Amino acid sequence: MEKTVHVIGKLKWLSPVLGLIMYVCTAESFGQLPALVLGGIACVAFWMLMISEKSRLIGATIASEIRQAITETTEAESIIEIKRLRSGIIARVYLIGSREKAALVNRAVARRMDQCKFKKYLWVMQLTNMPGKGDLRETQRMLNEQLIEELLRNRREDR
């Protein structure tokens, strides 16, 4: 997966070439200005597509690593949520009814993430326990509040 992400990171640099090809192929049919616009759109669209795919693959790999760490540690039921942001990835693990195993899972996930090649993209990791699947919305709200408070506290400390 690491090699695929690396290749996609390099492929995004082909976007100007694709934009130029689009321009050359449409200039005679549509005129200079429309061809320029179409070339620019092709260039930006391909660039954004490659960045999005790279981010998706990194998120999927991180989720897979977390899932493997949980599976190797315990049979606890869990939900893994990956949020992709511009500055990095937020990973959330919701353990369902496994309060006594939360510490074990936390250590296993931390060890697994230390070995993961994409750890540098993981911005925040949140692990929590909840009684049942029905408590997901309330738990997400609580984690969102904690995340905002932490970000604001870090911002104040940076000043």
Summary of the structure (lengths in Angstrom):
residues: 159
radius of gyration: 21.2
end to end distance: 38.3
largest distance: 69.5
contacts: 449
relative contact order: 0.11
helix: 74%
strand: 16%
